[in-house]
């Protein structure tokens, strides 16, 4: 049972994760950037969006670094058992979906072409995902040697102990809870409601009825294999109304303020979570820099 892989792309997936605050809780799986993770960006504001809570969780590149370091340390263990261990291919840094992309709704840069669907995965992401699929399909005896019967043993456990000793995996429980709280709290602030009202009025003029960009992006009608003409038309209007209403910049500013307050009230818990995250990442980079 291999550990779950880090998520590297998909704006809408990140958006949905952000809305529900569901992220992974150990280095083997990346927390979602908007959540999940998670992981910065919102070209909606004209710049990459960094939110205060981002400092307390690993982005996808950092999660990949831990995965890659564990691979390096697993190889001699597997070889000693007479088994080959093929490292995961690296993902080009330019191919990583940034954190917070689509956190407040569709990314305006992608909406016109892809509607509310994710753009196709770049080649280096496809290669890494394919390598994970190949690992999932390894013979049972190889998987048991690599991960033990539960996914937390075998050579993976040997590698983790060599990497960080007895340091527990990062705990993203506080982040997962607080990032969802921050999103929903900021969504209800007067300034965001006013900006969303401007956006909604703009959309109504184009014939669309949504209270805010997040509602438009998560419309169940878009759960189709490919973007539909109606979806693309909605997304085009959405992108235009984002520009005229300024809703994304207003929402980002409001959530930044909310997150600072949450960090102050949860300082001890977050400080410990960040210390563990930083120790894992520093250890991984030492291995990879050898």
Secondary structure as the mmCIF struct_conf table of DSSP 4:
data_model
#
loop_
_struct_conf.conf_type_id
_struct_conf.id
_struct_conf.beg_label_comp_id
_struct_conf.beg_label_asym_id
_struct_conf.beg_label_seq_id
_struct_conf.end_label_comp_id
_struct_conf.end_label_asym_id
_struct_conf.end_label_seq_id
HELX_LH_PP_P HELX_LH_PP_P1 UNK A 2 UNK A 7
HELX_RH_AL_P HELX_RH_AL_P1 UNK A 11 UNK A 20
TURN_TY1_P TURN_TY1_P1 UNK A 21 UNK A 21
STRN STRN1 UNK A 26 UNK A 26
TURN_TY1_P TURN_TY1_P2 UNK A 27 UNK A 28
STRN STRN2 UNK A 29 UNK A 29
HELX_LH_PP_P HELX_LH_PP_P2 UNK A 30 UNK A 32
STRN STRN3 UNK A 33 UNK A 33
STRN STRN4 UNK A 37 UNK A 37
HELX_RH_3T_P HELX_RH_3T_P1 UNK A 43 UNK A 45
TURN_TY1_P TURN_TY1_P3 UNK A 46 UNK A 46
BEND BEND1 UNK A 47 UNK A 47
HELX_RH_3T_P HELX_RH_3T_P2 UNK A 52 UNK A 56
BEND BEND2 UNK A 57 UNK A 57
HELX_RH_AL_P HELX_RH_AL_P2 UNK A 60 UNK A 80
TURN_TY1_P TURN_TY1_P4 UNK A 81 UNK A 82
HELX_LH_PP_P HELX_LH_PP_P3 UNK A 86 UNK A 92
HELX_RH_3T_P HELX_RH_3T_P3 UNK A 93 UNK A 95
BEND BEND3 UNK A 96 UNK A 96
HELX_LH_PP_P HELX_LH_PP_P4 UNK A 97 UNK A 98
TURN_TY1_P TURN_TY1_P5 UNK A 99 UNK A 104
BEND BEND4 UNK A 105 UNK A 105
HELX_RH_AL_P HELX_RH_AL_P3 UNK A 108 UNK A 114
TURN_TY1_P TURN_TY1_P6 UNK A 115 UNK A 116
BEND BEND5 UNK A 117 UNK A 117
HELX_LH_PP_P HELX_LH_PP_P5 UNK A 118 UNK A 122
HELX_RH_AL_P HELX_RH_AL_P4 UNK A 123 UNK A 136
TURN_TY1_P TURN_TY1_P7 UNK A 137 UNK A 137
BEND BEND6 UNK A 138 UNK A 138
HELX_RH_AL_P HELX_RH_AL_P5 UNK A 140 UNK A 147
TURN_TY1_P TURN_TY1_P8 UNK A 148 UNK A 150
BEND BEND7 UNK A 151 UNK A 153
HELX_RH_AL_P HELX_RH_AL_P6 UNK A 154 UNK A 164
TURN_TY1_P TURN_TY1_P9 UNK A 165 UNK A 166
HELX_LH_PP_P HELX_LH_PP_P6 UNK A 167 UNK A 170
HELX_RH_AL_P HELX_RH_AL_P7 UNK A 173 UNK A 187
TURN_TY1_P TURN_TY1_P10 UNK A 188 UNK A 188
BEND BEND8 UNK A 189 UNK A 189
HELX_RH_AL_P HELX_RH_AL_P8 UNK A 190 UNK A 205
TURN_TY1_P TURN_TY1_P11 UNK A 206 UNK A 207
BEND BEND9 UNK A 211 UNK A 212
HELX_RH_AL_P HELX_RH_AL_P9 UNK A 213 UNK A 217
TURN_TY1_P TURN_TY1_P12 UNK A 218 UNK A 218
HELX_RH_3T_P HELX_RH_3T_P4 UNK A 220 UNK A 222
BEND BEND10 UNK A 224 UNK A 226
HELX_RH_AL_P HELX_RH_AL_P10 UNK A 229 UNK A 245
HELX_RH_AL_P HELX_RH_AL_P11 UNK A 247 UNK A 265
TURN_TY1_P TURN_TY1_P13 UNK A 266 UNK A 266
HELX_RH_AL_P HELX_RH_AL_P12 UNK A 267 UNK A 288
TURN_TY1_P TURN_TY1_P14 UNK A 289 UNK A 289
#
